[in-house]
Amino acid sequence: MTTDERLLKLEGQVQALAQAWLHLAATSETAGGHNPDGLNSALRQQRWPGAAFEPYAQAMLSELVDQLEQARQHRLPER
């Protein structure tokens, strides 16, 4: 497997996990399973001190939280 193929495989896996997480989080929210604002805050504050991947992980979490907030606005327009 070439490096490009490995990177594409990894990117596909990350995207699949992100979509699964969004689905689970939205399902939990609609069932009253957690406080959405608390989850958003916790995810935006997550850090990996000293890890080379930290800026990428933070950007991904921020994107996921943004997507979850957008989905929430469509589900709960009065919020």
C-alpha positions as CSV (number, residue, x, y, z in Angstrom):
1,M,0.0,0.0,0.0
2,T,1.5,3.4,-1.0
3,T,1.6,6.4,1.3
4,D,-1.1,8.1,-0.7
5,E,-3.3,5.0,-0.4
6,R,-2.7,4.9,3.4
7,L,-3.5,8.6,3.8
8,L,-6.7,8.1,1.8
9,K,-7.7,5.1,3.9
10,L,-7.0,7.1,7.1
11,E,-9.0,10.0,5.8
12,G,-11.9,7.8,5.0
13,Q,-11.8,6.1,8.4
14,V,-11.7,9.5,10.1
15,Q,-14.7,10.8,8.1
16,A,-16.7,7.6,8.8
17,L,-16.0,7.9,12.5
18,A,-16.9,11.6,12.5
19,Q,-20.3,10.8,10.8
20,A,-21.0,8.0,13.2
21,W,-20.2,10.3,16.1
22,L,-22.5,13.0,14.8
23,H,-25.3,10.5,14.4
24,L,-24.8,9.2,17.9
25,A,-24.6,12.6,19.5
26,A,-27.7,13.8,17.7
27,T,-29.6,10.7,18.7
28,S,-28.5,11.2,22.3
29,E,-29.6,14.8,22.2
30,T,-33.0,14.1,20.8
31,A,-33.5,11.4,23.5
32,G,-32.5,13.9,26.2
33,G,-29.3,12.0,26.9
34,H,-27.0,14.9,27.6
35,N,-26.7,18.7,27.8
36,P,-25.7,19.9,24.3
37,D,-24.0,23.1,25.6
38,G,-21.9,21.1,28.0
39,L,-20.8,18.7,25.3
40,N,-20.0,21.6,23.0
41,S,-17.9,23.3,25.6
42,A,-16.1,20.2,26.6
43,L,-15.2,19.4,23.1
44,R,-14.0,22.9,22.3
45,Q,-11.7,22.8,25.3
46,Q,-10.2,19.4,24.6
47,R,-6.4,19.5,24.4
48,W,-3.5,17.1,23.7
49,P,-0.5,18.9,25.2
50,G,2.7,18.3,23.2
51,A,1.0,16.1,20.6
52,A,2.0,17.0,17.0
53,F,-1.5,16.3,15.8
54,E,-3.2,18.7,18.3
55,P,-4.0,21.5,15.9
56,Y,-5.6,19.1,13.5
57,A,-7.6,17.3,16.2
58,Q,-8.8,20.6,17.6
59,A,-9.9,21.8,14.2
60,M,-11.8,18.5,13.6
61,L,-13.5,18.8,17.0
62,S,-14.5,22.4,16.2
63,E,-15.9,21.3,12.8
64,L,-17.9,18.5,14.5
65,V,-19.3,20.8,17.1
66,D,-20.3,23.3,14.4
67,Q,-22.0,20.5,12.4
68,L,-23.8,19.3,15.5
69,E,-25.0,22.8,16.2
70,Q,-26.3,23.3,12.7
71,A,-28.1,20.0,12.9
72,R,-29.6,21.0,16.2
73,Q,-30.9,24.3,14.7
74,H,-32.7,22.3,12.0
75,R,-34.2,20.0,14.6
76,L,-35.0,22.7,17.2
77,P,-35.7,26.0,15.4
78,E,-37.0,27.7,18.5
79,R,-33.7,27.2,20.4
